[in-house]
Amino acid sequence: MPTQFENTLKEYMDISMELMKKNGSVALRDLKGISNAEFDAIYDLGVNLYNAGKLDDAEKVFQGMVLLDQLDARSWLAFGGVAQRQRKFDEAIRRYAMAAFLDLNTPDAAYYSAECFLMKKDYAQARYAAMAALEYAPEGKAETKSIREKALVMLAAINSTHPELAKADEEEEKQEA
């Protein structure tokens, strides 16, 4: 059974493929001549605003970034982070799904989605998202060690407080075998 995170990810994949067919892969930032250094400076501005608690301003910066380059996973991840901190969990999950679609090599989007699902008390979806984070953060990979450890703790907590979810997965795996 697909999770909400997987359904949103598929939706973004379909939309992105349509846009690429229509427009090619040219981002607005390329058309405007915005360099990588300038784009990084805009990102740093958004991070500074976020860290200063100016979430509305940070959101505008990251929204501008995803409009300038809809294929920049880092911008989508930051845009999701603002929504999460504003407690707009459904919006954050959608933004994280886009970040995950654009960069499948990072577990961050799945992990932060799991946090959002926990805040919504959707433990089944949180569990699936935490498991996805673990898939994207293989053991022994230094750059994903922190997220992996947090995802393992989260998964253990969900399994201990909601053992029926783990049992349901075990039964589903038996049926598939």
N, C-alpha and C positions, 0 to 999 in steps of 0.2 A: 504494500500500500504506500503510494507516494506521500511524503510529508508536505506540509505547507511550504517549507523552505524549498523543497525540490520542485513543487509546482510553480512557485514564483520564479525560481531559477530557469525552468523550462520556458515560461512565458517570456522572460527577458531574452533568452536565447533566440526564440522565434522572432521577436521584435527586432533584435539586433541583426539577424540574418536578412530580414526584409529591408532594413535600412541600408545594410551594406550592398545589397543587390541594386537598390535604387540610387544610392549616392556614392558608392565606393567607400573606401576607408579613410577618406580625408576628414580630419577634425577641423572644427572652426578655428582652433588655435593655429593650425597650419596655414589656413587661409588668411588669418590676421597677422601672421609672421611672429607669433609669440614664441620666444626661444625657450629651451628647457630651463635655463637659469631664471628667466622671468616667471615661468610657470611654477618653479620651485619656490620663488620668493612669494608668490601669491599663496601657495600652500602654507609656507611658514607664517604668513600673516594670519591665515585662518586658524592655525594651531595656537598662535599666541592669543588670539581672541578667545578661543575655546578654553585655554588654560586660565585666562583672566575671568572666566565666567560670563563673558559677553556672547551668549549662545545665539541670540538672534543675528548678531553681526557675523559670527563664525558661520552660521547656516547660510547666510547670503554669499559669503566668500566661497564656500564649498559648492553651493548650488551653481554659482558662476563657473566654477571649475568644471563641473560635470557638463555644463552647457558648452564650454569651450572645447572639452575633450571627453566625449561620452564613453570613451574606451579606456580611461585612466582609472584603474582599480583603486589606487591610493585615494583618489578624490571621493569615490563612492564609499569607501570604508570610513573616511573622515565625515562625510555627509551623514552616514548612518550613525556614527558616534554622537553627533550633535542631536539627532532625533532620539537616540537612546537616553542621553542625559536629560533631554526635555520630557522624558517619559512617554514619547510617542512610539511605542514599541512596535506596532504594526508597520509604521513607516520605516523605522530602523531596520526591521527584518527585510523589507523590500529592497532597501538600499544595500544591505549586506549581501543579499542574494545577487545583486548586480555585481558587486565587488568580487564575489566568489566565482561568478561566471567569467569574469574578465581575468582572474588570476587563480587558477585551481591549485597552484603550488603553495598557497598560504592558508593556514587553518584559522586565521584571525576572524574572518567573516562568519564562519560556521560557529566558532566559539562565542562571539558576541551575540549572534542570533540566539544561541542557547541561553545566554543571560536574559535576553528579552523574553523568550518563552517562559523562563522561570518567573520573571516578574509578572507575567500574565497568568501564572499558575497553570500553564499548559505543560505538564511534566512529560508527557509522551513526546511532544515536539522538542522540548528541551533535551530530552535524552537522545533523540535522533540527531539533533544538531551537534551535541557534544561528541557523539560517536563519529560524525562526519569530521569534526575538528581533529579527532584522533587519527582518522584515515589520512588527513592532509598533513599530519605532524608525526611522521614515522619516528620510531624510537632511535635514538642515537644522532639525530639531526640537531646540532647545537642551536641554530637560529630559531627553532620552533620548540625548544625544550620547555620554556616557561608556559606557553599556551598548552602544550601537551600535559604538563603537570596539573594545571588548573582544570583542564577538561577531565582528567582522570579523577580528581577530587569531586568535581561536579557530578560525574557519572556515578561514582560510588555513593554520593549523598542521595541522588535520585533513586538508585537501586535499593538503598537501605530504607528509604521512606516510602517507596512505591514498588515493592518487590513484584507486584502483579505485572508491571511493565516488562521486566526482565523475563518473567515466565512466559508472557505472551510472545515475546521474540523467540524464545527457545522453542515453543510449540510451532511457530511459523516456520522456523528453520527445519524442524523435523518433518513437517509436511512437504517442504520443498525438496528434501533429500530423497 
